[in-house]
Amino acid sequence: MKKMLQFIPLNSTLKYISSLLFVPLLFSNQLYAQGTYKLNGAKENVVKVSGKSNVHDWAMTAQNPICEADFGELSAAENTPKSLTSLSFSVNAKSLKSEHSSMDNRTYKVIKADEFPKITFKQISAVITPVSKGKFSVKTTGSLTIAGVSKTVTLQVNGTVNADHSITCTGTQKLKLTDYSIQPPSFMLGAMKVGDELSIAFNLTFKN
């Protein structure tokens, strides 16, 4: 006896195939929207240290910073991360560059760059607050280490989730050299004296 063939209706078949294709797509989106983010390597990633002296303002820019952030999954309603479970930052002290090499070399000596080659920040805790669609703020507290001295600081960060799912974080932090046992340097036989207060501004873009 010949076996009778059973035919599945075309509409049901198409629905079944569509569901199979949709599941991995949904899963990959969930993976892409959470986890460890790293700097995308673009030139737009900027960490700038600036200050004042009795002669003129000055600025140094850090080259090739390294930063990783563990963002939680994005909120469907706000398109913002739900959490920031970890954040670590480091930069070579001798990667700080100004427009004058003589100033750079004196700065490296003052911050003991040979003895302590890294400037680092390691997060202790963080709170994320949605601001608007794709916009959020982060209050992160962590340990900032400069010249071998670690201090607990709190950073206020503004975040944006971009169309390509990368995340851009910007902010400014003020600190004093003397808090890190660094005496404000002087140059030109004391004619130029650097102020104690510094400002660190950053603009960093992370990709998953």
Summary of the structure (lengths in Angstrom):
residues: 208
radius of gyration: 24.7
end to end distance: 59.6
largest distance: 108.3
contacts: 570
relative contact order: 0.18
helix: 19%
strand: 50%
